[in-house]
């Protein structure tokens, strides 16, 4: 009998141990599920940069029609649109964790940031608009790029416009030392050109038709020289944790493109009101843009070309793997 009692006690102990282990396993799974749920619920705010120039119609439509709010309010996620117009300031905000998505940022800024250790990824193309980026002059004697030799040219350094200048000079067998290049923002540059304190300026966006109206002329555009690649980028650590949010983000961006296609007149009107350009000016510039968000092999080649430009001109010492910089969320 004692033997049976001992056997019973041992059996009970084994059963209790098994049940205990099973309970632990169940609790562990429950905790994992709970942790995943908490991770998914962590997003309370999304910060998306807002840049309306040169002619960022998708961004204008998204903001004015409240497309991002419509999408993310379903999950009580608040969307903010800090107006950060400089690429370098955007990447600084990404590095600081205060900006989640760069909705239209120059490829030059992303490559420079990544090379300097910022965790940032390209998740789509925003636009390609070589004809929207120009070299202009008010001096009627300056008609070609060759006429710029020895002249004072103003414009923003390390940008698509700067790249355009160097490619234009190279095409005419000239070097940057053949001109006097001065780093200056677009509005300041246009003012310097119009006042005669600069011979030419690097100009893009609404400033182009405005300068033409005041008597300036276009010497060359980026056509055949640069693709003028603008990208959509995301904070890397945010993307790692919330790729689902990034996918929804790109879905909203596509909705804005669909709206532009199906409601062109309203899109022109919204862009006109936001940029202070006339409807006719908006229409004229709009036709210069390719807003297809798909990243193509040609886009990758252009990104590599942009990195070469930065390196060749002493703005970049460490290069990055361009393909690794792209995060495909399709």
N, C-alpha and C positions, 0 to 999 in steps of 0.2 A: 504493500500500500504506500509505504514511504517513497518507494521508487516511482510509483505513479504520480504521487503528489509533487515530487521534485521535477518529474518530466512535464507536468502541467504548468508548474511555475516557470520552467525554462521556456516552454512554448508561449506562454503569456508574454514573457519578456521579449522574445523574438518578434511576436506580433506587434507589441508596443513600439519596438525599435523600427520595424518596417513602416508602421503607420506614421511614426515621428518623421522618418526620412521622407516618406511620401508627402507629408505635410510641409516639410521644408522645401521640397521640390516645388510644390504647388505655390508656396509663398514666394519662392524665388522667381517663378514664372510671372506671378502676379506683380511682383516688384518691377521686373523687367518691363512688363506691359505698362505699368504705372509710370516708370521712368521715361518710356517712349512717349507716353501721352503727355507727360509734363514737358518733355523736350518740344513736342509739337505745339504746346500751349504757350511756350515761352515768348513767341513773337507777339508783342503788343503794339509796336510801332515800326513802321518802315519809312526810311528816309530816301527820297529819290531826288536827285539834282534836277533843277529846272533851268534849261538854257533855250531861249527862243531864237537866238541868232546863230548863224547867218539867216536860215529860213527853216527852222526846225518844226515844220507843220505837225508831225506826229505828236511831239511833246505838247504843242499848243492845244491840239484837239484833246489829248488825254487829260490835260489840266482843266480846260474850259468845259468839257463835257463830263468831268468827274468820273472817268472810266476806272481809274485805280481805286477810288473810294467805293464805287459800286461793287467791285470785285472783293475787296478785302474787308469791307464793313460786315460781310456775312459772318466773319470770324472775330468781329469786334477789334480789328486791327486798324489803328490810326495811321493815316498816310500823310507825311509832310513833304513839302517841296522846297528845300532851301535853294535860293538862287545863287549858285556858285558858277560863275561864268568862265573862270580860268581853270584849265586842265590840271595845273600843278596844285591848285587849292583843292580841287576835287580829290586828287590822290592823297593829299595830306589828310583830308577828312576821312577817307577810306582807311588810311593807316591808323587814325585815331579811333576808329570804330563808330564814328558819328554819321557816316554815309554808307548806305547799303547798296545802292544802285547809281551808277553814273549813266544817266539817260542822255547820251550824246557827248562823247569825249574824244578828242583827237588821239589817234593811234600813237603819236609821238609821246604824249603824256603817260599813256598806259605802259609803253615799253620802258620809258625812263624810270617810272615808279617800280616796275617789276625788277628791273636790273639793280635797283637800289634796295631790294628786299621787301617791298610792299606786297602783301598777299592780295593780289587782284587778278581777276580772270575776265577774258572777253567771252561774252555769252551770245553775242549777235552783232550784226552790222547795223549801223544806224543809217548812214547815207554815204553815197559817193557822188561828188559834184565837182569835177575838175573845172568846168566852165564858170563856176560860181566864185572861184578864187583867182584874183587878178593882180597884175602889176599895172599901175596907173600913173599918169602924169598930166599936169595942166600945161606944161610947156609944149607948144605946138611943134617945136623943132625936134622933140623926142618922139620918134614914131616907131622905132624898133628896139629890140633888146641891145643891139650893137651900139645904139645911140646912148646907152646908159654908161658907157665907159668913162670913168673918172667922175661920174655923177654921184650925188648924195641920195641914197635910198633909205627910207625909213619903214620899219615894220616889226612885228613881234618875232623875236628870236626863238628858235627851237619849235616852230610850228609848221603846219602845212604850207603856209605862205612863205616862210623862210626856205623851206624845201623847194617850193616852186621857183623862187629867185635863183637858187643855186643850180637847179636843173636847166633853167632858161639860159643862164650864163654858160653852162657847160655845153649846151647845144650850139651856142654861138662861139665855141672855142675860147671862152673867157673864164676867168677865175674870180673868186670873191674879192681878191686883192685888187681887181681891176675897177672896183666900185667902192664907194664909201658907204658901208652899211651901218646904220644906227638902230639899235634896239628900241622899239617904241610901239605902244598899243595902237590899234586901228584908228580910233577916234582922234587921238593925238597926231597920228601919222597923216591922216587926211587933212587935218588943220594945218600941219606944217607944209604939206604939198600945196594946198590952196593959197597959203600966204606967201609962197615962194621961198621959204626957208629950207625946203627939201625939193629935189628935182623930180622925185618919183616916190610912190608909196605902195606898199603891199596892202591890198584892200579886198574884203569879202563881205558878203551879206548885204543888208539894206544900204550900207555905206557906198556901195558901187553905184546904183542908180542915182542916189543923192548927189554923189560927186559928179556924175555925168551931167545932171541937171544944172550944176554950178560951173560947167565948162571944162571938166577934166575928160580925158579919154583913156581907153584901155589899150595898153601896149601889147599885152598877151594875157591869155588865161592859162589855166593848168591843163587844158586839153592836150593830150599827147605827151605831157610832162609828168604829171602826178594824178593819181586817182582821187586825191583829197578824201582819204578814208577816215570816216568818223565811226566809232564803234559804241556798242552798249557793253558796259563792264559792271561787274559785281564784286563786292567784298568777298575774298576767298573763304574766310572762316564762316561767314554767314551762309555762303553757298554750300559749304560742306554739311552744315547742320540743317539747312532748309532749302534743299533743291526743289522741293514741291512748290515753295513760294516763288522761286525763280521761274519755274515753268508757267505758273499762273501769271507772273509778270509779263513774260513774253507773249502769252495768250492775249493779255490786255493790249499789248503793243500791236499785235496783229489786228485787233478790233479797231484800233485807231486808223490803221492803214485801210481797212475795209470801209470805214466811215468816209475817209478821204476819197476813195474810189467811187462810192455810191452817192456821196453828197459833196461834190467838188465846190459848188458855189458857196455852201455854208463853210466849208474848210477854208476857202479863199478869204471869206469875210472875217472869220476868226483870226486868221493869220494877219490880215490887214490891220485889224483893230489892235492886235498885240504888238506888231512891229512898227506901226505908224507909217506903213507903206500904202500906196494906193492899190486898189484891187488889180489894176492893170500891171503894176510893178510886181505884185505877188505872183500873178499868172505867168509873167515873163520869167521870173526866177524859178518858179515851181517846176517848169519844164526842164530845168538844168539838173534836177535831182533824181537819183535812183535810190529809193528807200527800201529796196528789197532786203529783209533782215537775214537772209540765208548767207552763211559764210562759204564762199567758193574758193577753189584752188587759186584763182586769180587774186582774190583778196589776201590770201596767205602770202602770195608772192609780193604783193604790194606792201604788206606788213614787214616782210623781210627786207624789202627795198628801203623802207622807212628806217629800219634799224641800221642799215648800212649808212644811210645819210647822217644819222646821229653820231655814229662811230667815226665816220670819215671827217666830221667837222668838230671833233673833240668834245662832244657833249655826252658821250657814252664811252666808258672804258670796258665795262663788263657787259657781255651780251647775254641774251636769254634765248631759250628754245621757244620760238614763236608758236609751234604746234602745241607745246605744253602749256602755253599761255592761254590757249583756247579751251573752253569747257563746253562741250556739246551737251545741251540739255534737251535735245529733241527726242 
